[in-house]
């Protein structure tokens, strides 16, 4: 028999997938574990028990079977004006974080918008909607409803309204995006060039009853559909005049003739038709007044050319006329329909980037992006294509590629269900209509979970829910690459619903990203990219984690748990470093009796800690906990203990004859390097920190240093399991394991 001491001095790679249990030859195996539950992985390599949670608010919603029913998101106006939005079925509850006391309180519940309409986000939409925040405004997007605007109107007041595009100064133009949805070759014919009650007739079936209230754009005129007649005919109000801008110098005169030859592509006119011309310059001896005005078509030359009769005879043959416009009731191919509507759907994604509001991906235009005019978040008029005008882009991903998320990072990152792309940022000038382009990068596709900037990359969930990708720009390749950061712990990726990032919290310098899983667990990932350290762990609770949000490095959860009433409910809770348990409170009592009725119902089974003493497990009765029989304390932490587990991978090492893999072996002793420990168990053997001759009237002191545990038993896959029988702080820097083979 041989005795070997094996150091396990780091857990920096966290919990590994069961598929790695035989990779004893790798550095990964030597600095990881089989199970890491309710620990934070530390940058130095050790692990620390996570903090507990404190109850803030009990929601009134009935718990159902949906993946998410209460979704919390941050709204930060400034350092001292911070809020939590809690979205639920047709409801928005808003919590204010007091800048002085840090207390969180409900300040407003909204169930209707400013027009008294029901809020559009139902339970079915909660997982899928996206949002973007700028100053007092939050824009909420989903393909099944027009974007909603949540506006902060005062320190503690908000309102919800339907997003509305700006109107031009003359009131004739709604500054929204349009698209030619009609089949190529389909024309539209107006019965008049302006006014109300104008009949619009298409050459092929196009309209539905749902088009009522939408706009079509005929040349430069915006036409609001007011009534539906048939698939080829509707009635509309025309704002402005239906007229077409001709090319520069589109007119030609012939000396001695009053006829003017006109180049007018796809004019749709017939001989004898009436047209109205404006903005024409004089040409061939004809004055502007002799050309502009109402004229009659004298002859059709071809589909792009005709002659009209001017008010006088030209004195010379000449091409000119400036840039005239022609108004007529002719059939035209140049017509478009608004992009966002009940008929075509609404944007799936939204963000702010380079002082523009960006929308992405409607059901009818799934791979399109739209950006507002610069600094004008309600103006999406493409105008003349000037640098500050609105932008419209097609990603070219294909009809089955739906944009799901937009992320403003180093570039504008575009996440679709089939691929990842970006709109490049330029070093010397901003994105404009003339230089904007979409570059496709990786082919994995993105799920509904909101991507998060994290440790220099953007972390997103693959569309199949099985991979978590880090989307990172490679300066050497001048392109983005996606790496699977969950390859070592794929079993912890359970098609998560939501994520949030803590950049240095819990009195620690590390950054963590938290993923809410449908089974109520939270998968936690930490990364130190520059040091090539990263690892996963899992958080559980007495109940379920349901939603997550981070504000100013404060971590909030919505949980599902029973407060003793016998029925599960939703609760808003915050992770606090001083809390040793979940759903925990710091209570003040009298002679060992504590009133907990504000948080627990009768029948709740809780544990009680006071200072460094564990006072036991109690059942709430009459709204109180009475620990006086054990100790008449006046302060105590009362809550639900959560399970703690660190299980090593099968302990292995290399002997002169080779690895001990598969051989029967006995772990005879485990030495833990502990920090501030009051309770720890090794393979169910509790640590003893008091001797029979100690003075039990004195408070117990936390243990720091190395503690030995002697064990029994043989196994071919011998492991060490660290747990805790009572809820106290615990940090493990490493361990030394003595193995007999």
N, C-alpha and C positions, 0 to 999 in steps of 0.2 A: 504494500500500500504506500502511496505517496501523498504527501501533504503539500498543497500549493496555495499561495496567497495571490488572489486576483484583485487588482484595484479596479474599481468602477468610479472614476473620479470626474465623470461628466455625463450629463444627460442632454447635451446641447441639441441633439437631433430628435429629441422627444419620443413620442410613441410611434412604433413601426408597424407596418402592415404584417399580418401573420405570414405573408409570403417571404419575409426576410429572416425567418427563424433559423435557417441553415447557413446564412451568410456570415459565418464566424470569422471568415478571412478578411472582412472589410473593416475600415475605420468606423464606418457607420454603426456597425454592430457594437463596437466598443463604447460608444457614447450615446446609446439610445436605450429604450425600454420596451417591454411588451405592453405595458399599460401605464398611462399617465393620466389620472383622473383627478380633477379639481386642484391641479397645481399650475403655477406659472413657471415657465422655463426661464432661467436667468441667463444673461449674457456670459456670466463667468462659468457657466456649465452646471450649476446647481439648480435645485427646484425649490419653490416656496409655495406653501399652501395659499390658495386664492383667498381673497377677502370675502366676507359674507355680504348679504344685501339687507337693506332697510326698506320697509314698506313706506310708500308715499301716498298711494291712492288706490281705492277699490273701484273698478269700473262696474257699471250696472249691466253690462252685456251678458247674455246667456252664452255659455260655452257650447260651441257646436263642434262639428267634425271637419271644418275647413282647415286648409294649410295655414292660413293666417286670417284672423278676424279683428284684431286690433294691431295697427301698424304705427309705430312711433318714428318720427323723423325730427331732426333739429331745425330750428329757425334762429339764426343769430343775426341780430341787427348791429350790435356793437358789443364790446367787452362787458358792459353792464346792463345790456338789454337782450336777454337770451330766453328762448322759449322752447317748449316741446309741443309738437303737433301730434295728436293721437287720432289717426283716421280709423273709422269703423264704418259699418254699413249705413250710408247716407248721413254720416255724422262726422263732425270735427270738434274735438275737445282740445283746448289750448291751455297749457300750463306755463306759468311765469316763474323764472328762477330769480329770487331776490338777490341783488348784487352784494348786499351786505351780509345777510344771515345765511345765504345760499339755500334757503328753504324753497321747496317747489310746491306751488299751489295752483289749483284749477281756477282760471280767471274767466273762461268763456266756453260755452257750448253752442255750436252752430249746426242747425239742421236744414236751413234754407238759405238761398242766396239773396241778393238785394232785390231780386224780382219775385221773391216768395216761391221760387221753384225749389224742389227737392234737390239736395246735393247728389251729383251723378255717380259718385264712387260707391258701388255696392260691394258686398263681400267678395263677389267673383272678380272684381277689378283690383282689389287691394294689393295683391302680389305683383301685378303687372304695371301699374301706373308709374310714371317717372315724374320728376319735378326738378325745378331749378329756382334758385333764390338770388335776388339782387335788391339791396336796400330794403324797402318796405314791401316788396313784391315777391310772391312765390307763385310760379306757374306750374300747374298740374296737368299732365297729358296722359291720355289713353286713346287708342284708336276708335273707341266707341262713343266718345263724347268730345264736344268742342273744348279746347283747353279752358281751364278755370283759373282765375286769378284770386289768390288770397292776399288781401291788402291789409297791412297794419295801419289803422286809422288813428291810433293813440297808443299810449303806453300799455294799456290793458284791453284794447278793443281792436277787433279784426272784422272784416267782412269778406264774403265770397261773391264773385261775379263771373259771368261768362266773358271770356276774352273777346275783345272787339277791336277790329282793325281801325286805324285812323281813316278819316275822310279827307279828301283834298280840300284845299282852301275854298274852291268854288262850289263844293258840295256835290259834285257830279261823279266823283271817283272814290270807290272804296279801295283802300291800298292793301289789297290782298293778292296772293298768288293765284294764277290761272294756268290751265293746261288743256291741250287739245285731246280730249278723251274720245272724240268721234272717229269712226272708221275713215281711213284716207279716202278722199273724194266726196265726202258728205258735205253738202252745202246747207246754208241757212239763209232764208229770205224774210226780211222784215216787211210789214205792210206800210210802215212809215219810218221816216228817219229820226223822229223824236216824238216825245209826248207819252201819254198814258194809254193803256188799252191797245198797245201795238201787238199785232199777231206775228209770231215767229214760226216759220214753217221749215222743217228740215227735209232733205231729199231721201232720207232713210229713217227707219224707226230709231228713236233716241231717248225721248223723254219718258219719265214716270211721274206718278202723282207726287213722289217725294221731292221732285225738283221745285215745287212751289216754295218760294222764299229764298231760293238760290239765285245766283247771278251768272249770266253769260256775258262775255266780252266780245262784241262785234266790232272789229277794227279798234277804235279807241273809245267806243261807247259802252257803258255799263248798263246792262238790262236786267232788271229784277223781275223774275217770273212771279206772276200773281195768280195765275190760274192754269190748270191742266185741262187740255181738250182731248188729245190723243197722243200716241207715241211720236207723231210727227208735228204736233202743233200745240203751242202754249201761248198765253197772253202775258205781256210784260210791260213794265214801265221803263222807258228809255231815258237815262240820265245823260245829258249832253246830246250829241248828234252822231248818227251812224255815218261815218265818212272815212275814207282811206287816204293815207298819206302817200302821194306818188313820189317817184324818184326825182332827183334833181335834174332840171331841164328836160322834163318829160313831154314838152309841147314842141310841135314843129308847124310853122306857117308856110304857106305857098303864096308867092307873090300873085296878086290879083284875085285871090280866093278868100272867102270868109270862113272856109272850113279849116279847122285846126286838128292836125293829126296828133293823137294822144297815146302815149305808152302807159298802159294801165294793166299790169299782170292779172290774169284771171278775173277780168272785170265783171263777167256775168251779165252784161247789158245786152239790149236788143235795139234795133233801129227804131227811132221814134221815142225812145225812153228819155225821161227828164233827169238831169243831174244838176247839182249845185256845186259850183266851184268857188273856192276862196284861197287866199294867200298866193295867187299866181302873180308873177311879175309880167310887165309888158314884153312883147316879143314880136319881131317882124313888122313893126309899125303899128301893131295893136296895143292900145293902152291896157293897163290892168283892169280898168272898169269895163272894157270891151270884152274881156275874157271872164272875169269873175261874175258870179251871179247864176241865175237859173238858165241852163242851156239844154238844147235838144240834140240827141245823137242822130247824126245825118247818115252814117254808114258804119257797119261793123266790118273791119278789115280781117281780124282774126281774134282769137280768144284773149290776146294781150294788147290789141290795138284797135282804136276806133277813131272816127272823126266826129266832132261836134261843130255846130254853127256858132261863130262868134258874133259880136254885135256890130262888126264892120269888116271891111276887106283889108287884108294884109298888104303892105306895100313892098314887102320883100320876103324871100324865102330864108327862114332862120330857125335854128333849134335853140330853145331857151325856156323861159317861163318860171325860173326859180324852182321852188318846192311847193307846188300846188296841192290842195286837198280836194277830194271829190266825194260828195255825199249823194247817196242814191239808195233805192230800195232793191237794188240788184242782188241776185243770189251771190254768196261769197263763200270761199273756203277758209277765210281768215276769221275764225271764231273759236272761242275758248270757254271753258267752264271753270268756276272757282274750284280750287284744289281741295279745300276743307269743307265738307258738308256731310249731311246725313247720307247722301247718295254715295259719295266717294270715301267717306271715313275721315278720320282726324289723325293728327300726328301721334306717333308712338313715343317719340323721344324729344327731349328739350335740354338746352344748356345755354349758358352765357359764355361767349368767347370773343375776345378782341372787341369788346364794347358793342357786340351784336347779340340779339336773341336768336338762337338757332332752333329750328324744328327739324325732325327727321321722321320719314317713313309713314305714310298713310297706307291703308289697305289697297287703294287704287294706284298709288305711286310708292311702292314699298321701299325702293332704294334711293329715293330723292332726299335732298337736304335743302332747306330754305333758311336764309339768314336775313334778319331785318336790316333796314338802312342803318348806317352807323350811328349809334346813340339814340335811335328812334325805335323803340322796342315794339311799337304797334304799327309800323310802316313796312310792308312787304311788297311795295311797288318796285318792279325792276327798273322802271324809268328808262333812261337812255343808256344805262350801263356805266354811269359815272362811278368813280372810286367809292363814293359814299352811298351809292344806291344799294337796294336789296340784291341778294344773290340767290340764284336757283341752280342746283347741281344735281345731275343724275350720277349715282355711284356706278352704274353699269354692272351691278352684281347679278342681274337676272330677275325675272318675274317672281321667283320663289324665295328671294332674299329680302327679308324684312328688317329694316333698321330698328333696333331695340333700345340702344343707349347711345348718347353722345357725352363725351367726357372732355372737358377743357383741361389740358395738361400742357406738356411741351408743345404739342400740336393739338388740333381738334381731332380727337380719336373717335372713330365710328365703329360701333359694335353691332353687327347684324346677326341673324340666326344662322347664317352660313359662313361668315367670314369676319375678319377684322381689317379695318382700313384706317386711313387718316387723311386729313386735309393739311398739307404742309404749312408750317409757319415760315415766313420769309424773314431774313435777317435785317433787311434794310427798309421794308415797307410792310404794311398790314395786308391781310387777305382782302382782295377786291374782286368785283365781277370779272375782271379781265385775267386775273392770275389764279383764281381758285380752281382747284382740281382735287379729285379723290383718288388716292392711291391704295389699291388693295394689297394686303400684306400676308396674312396667315389664314388658313382655311378651316378653322375649328368651329366657329360659330359661338354665339353667346346666348346664355339663358336669360330669364327675366330678372334675376337678382342684379341689383345695381352695382356696376363696377366701382372699385375704390382705389384711388391713388394710395400706394403703400410702398415705402422703402425704395423709392426711385422708379417703381414700375406701376402699372395699373393692373390690379388683380380682378379677374372676372371668372364667372362660372361658365363652363362650356355648355352648349345647348343641351347635351344629353344628361347633364347634371352629375357627371362622374369625374370631371377634371376641373381643377382650379388652375387657371393659367395666369402667368405674370407676363404682361405685354410690355416689352421693354425695347427702347431704341438702341440699336447697335451702331456705334459711330464708325466702326470699321466697314460694315456692310452698307451703311447709310439706309437702313431699313429697320422695321420693327420685327422682333421675333417673339414667339410665345413659348415659354417653358412651363412644364407641368410641375407646380410646386407641391402637389399632393401625391407625387409618385411614391413617396416613402410611407404614406399613411392614407392610401386610397380608401380604406375601410371607414375613415372618419368623414369622407365626403358623401353625404346622403341626400344629394339634390337639395342643398340648402335654399332657404327662402330669402334671407336677408343677411347683410353683413354691416359691420361698423369697425372703425379703426381708432385705436388709442395710441397717440404718438407720445409716449412717455407719460405713464400714469401709475397709480398705486404706489407712489413714492419710489418709482424705479425709472431708469433711463431707457429701458427697452420699449419697442413699439409692438403692438399686437393687433391682429385683426380677428374678429369674432364672427362666426358663421352660425346662424340659427337653423337647425335641422328640423324636419317635420316631426321627428320622434320626440322633440322636446329637449334634446341635448344641444350643447354649443361646442362646436369645434374651434379650437383656438390655435392660431399660427403666429409664431414670432420669427423675425428675420433680421439679421445683421449682414446685409449683402456684402459690405466691404470686407468683413471678416469671414465670409463664406459659412455663416452659421444660420441655421433655420430648423424649426421643429414644430411638431404638432402635439397638442394635448386635448383632452375632452373635459368639458364642464357638465356636471349634472346637478340637479337640485331635487328637493322633496316636492315634486310636481313637474312642471315643464317650463323651459324657456320658450317664449313665443315670439318676441320681437326685441330689437335692440337699437339703441341710438347713443351717440357720443356727442357731448357738448363740452367744450373747453376741458378735454381730457377726463370728464366725468362720464362714467359708464352707467347707462340706464337699461333696464330690461322691462318688458311686459312678461309676466309669468302667469301660469295657470296653476293654482293650488287651492287646497281646502284650508280655510282658516279655522276649522273646527265645527263649522256649521253643517258639515256633511255634504256640501255641494261645492264643486269646483267653481272658481271665479277668476276673472282677470285682475291682476294687480300691477300697478306701476311701482317699480323698486329701483333703488340705486345701490351700486356696489360701493361700499365704504370700508376703508382699511381697518377701522376700529371695530368692525362687526365680526365676531367669531363664527356666526351662524347666518343662515338665510332667513328672510322675513323676520329679522332680528331688531329689537329695540333696546335702547339704553333706558332702563326704568328706575325711578326713585320710589322707594316704598317706606313703610314704617314697620320696624321690628320684624322684618322678614316677610311682610305681606305686600304684594304688588297688585295694583289694579291694571289689568291688561285688556279690559273690555273694549277699548277703542280699536284693538287689532285682532284679538282672538275671541272666538265664540266658545261657549262652554263645550267641553269635550275635546278641545285641542290638546294634543300631547306635545309638550315642549321640553326643552332642556334649559337649565339655568346655570350661568357662570357669573361669579362675582370675584373680581380681581384675578388672583391666580388659583382660585378654588372652583372646582366643579361641584355644584350643589345637588345635582341629580336631575331626574326626569319627573315631570309633574303633569297632571291633567287639570286644565282650567275648569274651575267650578265657581259659580256665582260671579264670574268676571274677574276672578282673582287667582293668583298663585301664592301659596303659603309655604315658604321654606324655613319657617321659624324653628321647626323641629330639628333642622340641621344646623342653621346658623341665623341669627337675627341680623341680617345685613340690611342696609338701606339703599344699596345700589346693586343692580344686576343686569346682565345681558340675557334676554329671553328670546328664544327663537327655535327654528328647526335646524337640527344638525344635518350637514350633508356628508356623504361618504367620501373618503379620501383613499386613494390607492396608487401606489407605485409598485409595479411588478417588473422585475428585471427580465430580460431575455434569458433563456437557459444559460446558466453559468458555464462558460467554456474557456479553455486555455490550451496552450500547446505544451505537451510533454516531449521528452526526447524521442518517444516513440510515435509522436504525432498528436493531433488534436484529440481531446477527450470526448468529442461528440458521440453521443449514443451510449457511452459507458456508464454503468451505475456509479454514482458519486454521492458523497455525503457533505453537505454544508455544515461544518462543525461550528463556525463562529462568523458573525457579521459585526463589523465595527462601523458605526455610523458617525460621520462628521456633522454634528448638529449645531444649529443656531437658534437660541431663544426657544428651546423645546420644553414643554410641560407634559406632553402626551405623545407617545409614538409606540407603535407595535411592529414587531418583525415576525412574520409568519405566525401572527396571532399571539405573540409573546410580548406583553406590555413592558414598557420601560418603568423601572422603579427609581424614583428620585428622592425618596425619603426612607430612612432607616427607622427601626422601632425605637431607637433612643433619641430621635430628633424631637425638638420642641414643637408640637403640633399647634401651639397657640400662635406661632409665627407664620407669616405668609410663605408659601412655597416660592422658591427662587427658580427662575428659568435656567435650564441647563444649556451650557455652551461648551463644546468640545467633543471628544470622541467617547462613544458609549458602546460597550460590547454586549452582544446577545449570543448566547450559546444555544445551538439548535440540535435536533435529532432527525433521523430518517435518511433514507437513500432514495435516489430517483435517477432515471436516465436523462431527464430534462429538469434538473434542479433549478429552481428559481427562488428569488427573495421577494417577498411581498411586504411593503410598508403600508400600514394603515393607522387608524387613530380611533380609539374608543370613546374619547371625550373631546369636545371642540375647543382646542387651543391653537395658537400659532405654531407653525412648524416650518423650518427650513433645513434642507439636507444638501450639504455641499458635495458629498460623495460618500463612498463606502469601500471598505476592504473586506473581501470575502475569503475565508479560509475553507478550502475544499480538500476532501480526502477521496482519492480515487483508488 
